[in-house]
Each structure stands twice: as C-alpha cells, then as structure tokens.
Amino acid sequence: MSENPPCPLCVVASTSPPAPNPTIAAGAAASAYVVLSTPSVISFLDIAPLARGHVLLCPRTHLEKLSDVPTEESAVLGFWLPIVSRAVMRSVYGGKGSWNVVSANGTHAP
C-alpha cells in the first residue's frame, strides 16, 4: 500500500514556526526561504519561480482550493497580500513595474 506524498506547502509550514513578531524579512529557514511566518499564514520563495520575485502566500492549514479558506483566514491572507507584494516588488524591482497575483486552485491547477 502506498501513501500519498506529503503536501509540499504543508511541509514548509510545519518546518517553519511562526515568528512571535512577524515582519517581512526573508531568511533561509527549514525547507524553504521564508519571507513571512505568522500563526495563520506563511510566505516563501517558490522553488521553481515563473518570474523574479515569485513568492507563495499560503494559509498554514491544508486547504485544496481558495474557496475552501474560511472567512477569518481569507481576511488574514487579504491583509498580508499587499504587504508581501509591496515588499517583494520593492526588493526585486525597486517598487516599479507590474506583476501578477495568481491563485492556483486544486491539485490539477496549472
């Protein structure tokens, strides 16, 4: 009997404890280069970036789709999204330029 491999996002979340006073300060930690770590949200650099500054912002709880995120957690994601976005764009592009915000939903999402 074969087990499903663990969710890679959950592995990052479980090996990167929340910071007591979260800030946008990237640093190598555990299994990923973590940008933000709070009790409910984790953000880290993608291991296969599609563009410079490709960062993932995820809830710490395992959820397959954005539509599965409870209202309270989606509010926290919404709070951090522009903060992480500004920090990444400022560090990568000097705060100028354009970028995409994408939501991949489900295991078969492209």
N, C-alpha and C positions, 0 to 999 in steps of 0.2 A: 504494500500500500504506500503510495507516495503522497507526501504532504505538499501543499501549495507553498511556494517560496514566500517568505515574509514580505509585506508591503515595504518597498524601499523608503517611502516617506515616513512610515511609522518607525522604521529602524533609526532614521535620523532623529526623529522626535524623541525616541526613547533613549538615545545615547547623548543627547544634548539637553541637559537640565535647564529649566527656566532660570533666567537671571533675576536676582532679587530686585534690581532696579534696571529694567530693560532700557537699553539705548540702541541706537543704530551705530554699532561699532563692530565691524566684521572681524572675525578671528577664526583661526583654524581650531576646530573642536570636534572631537569624536570622529564620526564618519562623514562629516561634511564641513564646508566653510560657512559657518553660521553668521548671518547678518543681524538677526533679531531672534531673541528667545524669551517668550513670556509664558505664563502658565497655560494659556489657551492658544497661542499662535507661535509658529516657528517660520523663519525665513532664511533661505540659504541659497548659495550659488548652485546652478544646475550643472551636473557633471557632463552634460552634452549640450552646451549652450547653442541656441539658434542665432544669437546675436550677442554682441558685447553687453555686459550687464544683465544677462539672463538670470533672473532671481525667481525662486519659487516662494510664495507666501501661502502657508497651509495651516489649517486648524490642527491642533495636536491630536485630536480624536480622529480615528479612522472613519472616513466617510467617502463613499464612492463618487458622489456627484454633488455639485454645488446646491442642487435642490434638496439635498439631504441635510444641509447645515442648519441647525436650529437658529432661530431668530437672534438669540443673545450672542451666539458665536459669530453669526454673519455681521452683526453690528461691530464686533471687535475686529474682524477682518477688514470691514469697511473703514474703521478708524485708522488702522495701520497701513492700508494700501497706499494712500497718497504720501504718507511719511516715508515709507520704504522707497516708493517710486522717486520722490524728490532726492533722497539721499543717494540712490544708485545713479540717477541721471546727473547729479552734480559731480559725483566722483568719476564717472565714466566719460561724460560729455561736457563737463563744465556747466551743466544746467541748461544747455541749449540743445535744440533738436527735437525730434519726435520719436515716439516709441509706442509699442503695442502693449496692451494689457489683455491677456488671453486666459480663458478658462477651459481646460480640458476636462470633460465630464465622462467618467466611466473608464473601465479598463480598455475599451476598444476605441477610445477617442484618439484622433490623430495628434 
